[in-house]
Amino acid sequence: MKIKTLQEILKYKSSKKEFAILTNLKNGDSEIFIPNKILKGEFSKYLDEIEIIYKSNKNGILENDKIFIQTCKNPIKVIIVGAVHIAEYLIDYAKSLNFEIIIIDPRGFFTSKEKFPDTKIINKWPNEAFNEIETNSKTALIALTHDPKIDDPALQYALKNKFFYIGALGSKKTHEKRCLRLIEAGFKNEEIKLINGPIGIKLGGKSQSEIALSIVAQLVSEKYKN
Amino acid sequence: MKDFSEKIIFEKANDWIENNQKVALATVIQTWGSSPLEVGSRMIINENGNFLGSVSGGCVESKVIEECISLIKNNKISQIIDFKVSNENAWEVGLACGGDISIYIEQITQ
């Protein structure tokens, strides 16, 4: 690999651009692939196959045994509503699991930079905050405030925008009440069932870090469904 | 799809190069059976044998580091190393999990 390619990789990663690294295993050439880019030399012959692997988010050697492709897609975005203690543990876990975390909390006193040094925090109500976040079906929502004023609008947004994972903290009773409010707001039962509530897989733990672990475990298992 | 800590690995490679160190990159390009890390896992190695990242669960790293240092010394561009349970290396650095793994090592050059 040329230093130039290495620096290109760093540039794309810093600007959160998706790409793939192509390597010619026979002669050592490497090149960066981005959709619709014209490839040089031997790589250009295998453009169709490269595009298929890129789209499927896979890594591997092409049929010709010559070219290796590694796709570099952006991490899954996880939006946490509520800059509460559990969120601090979630951020710790997320670091090693390659999730990009964004915190929404309109309550100023919760969202200190000290507690969340490297995390993007949006100090606004969910409906306003979502204007500042690009979301898609690869986005996840974790609602932690169990305050309907804050959690509900975020949950509604996540349901409407078909987030791949939606979870809300709170007991069974809290969740039942939450479901009733969502029905009143016009959501169907099938939609509401998509919310993981009470959030997390059953680990038996009660501490904040254990709850965070159970949430992260559920998020990872949902990531590998389908 | 693979991204975990990868940015850190490439950043470190860049740091070493800026400090005039020679650097090699190792990548898992193929696996068979039960191998510990997925295709696309990467490790960087400098001429002093310092490394970051991994290509297995610790089973073959020492051999990969050794090969990378000799790649740098001999100023070769790249090489593929196969680790199979059935080959001689198995006694020294074979994969305890019983899988086979193919690793591509390359020098980062001007």
Boltz contact constraints between the chains, C-beta under 6 A:
constraints:
  - contact:
      token1: [A, 1]
      token2: [B, 25]
      max_distance: 6.0
  - contact:
      token1: [A, 1]
      token2: [B, 106]
      max_distance: 6.0
  - contact:
      token1: [A, 1]
      token2: [B, 108]
      max_distance: 6.0
  - contact:
      token1: [A, 2]
      token2: [B, 109]
      max_distance: 6.0
  - contact:
      token1: [A, 6]
      token2: [B, 108]
      max_distance: 6.0
  - contact:
      token1: [A, 9]
      token2: [B, 10]
      max_distance: 6.0
  - contact:
      token1: [A, 10]
      token2: [B, 10]
      max_distance: 6.0
  - contact:
      token1: [A, 13]
      token2: [B, 7]
      max_distance: 6.0
  - contact:
      token1: [A, 25]
      token2: [B, 104]
      max_distance: 6.0
  - contact:
      token1: [A, 28]
      token2: [B, 77]
      max_distance: 6.0
  - contact:
      token1: [A, 28]
      token2: [B, 78]
      max_distance: 6.0
  - contact:
      token1: [A, 28]
      token2: [B, 106]
      max_distance: 6.0
  - contact:
      token1: [A, 57]
      token2: [B, 1]
      max_distance: 6.0
  - contact:
      token1: [A, 59]
      token2: [B, 39]
      max_distance: 6.0
  - contact:
      token1: [A, 59]
      token2: [B, 40]
      max_distance: 6.0
  - contact:
      token1: [A, 60]
      token2: [B, 39]
      max_distance: 6.0
  - contact:
      token1: [A, 61]
      token2: [B, 29]
      max_distance: 6.0
  - contact:
      token1: [A, 61]
      token2: [B, 30]
      max_distance: 6.0
  - contact:
      token1: [A, 68]
      token2: [B, 29]
      max_distance: 6.0
  - contact:
      token1: [A, 70]
      token2: [B, 40]
      max_distance: 6.0
  - contact:
      token1: [A, 71]
      token2: [B, 1]
      max_distance: 6.0
  - contact:
      token1: [A, 73]
      token2: [B, 1]
      max_distance: 6.0
  - contact:
      token1: [A, 75]
      token2: [B, 3]
      max_distance: 6.0
  - contact:
      token1: [A, 98]
      token2: [B, 3]
      max_distance: 6.0
  - contact:
      token1: [A, 98]
      token2: [B, 4]
      max_distance: 6.0
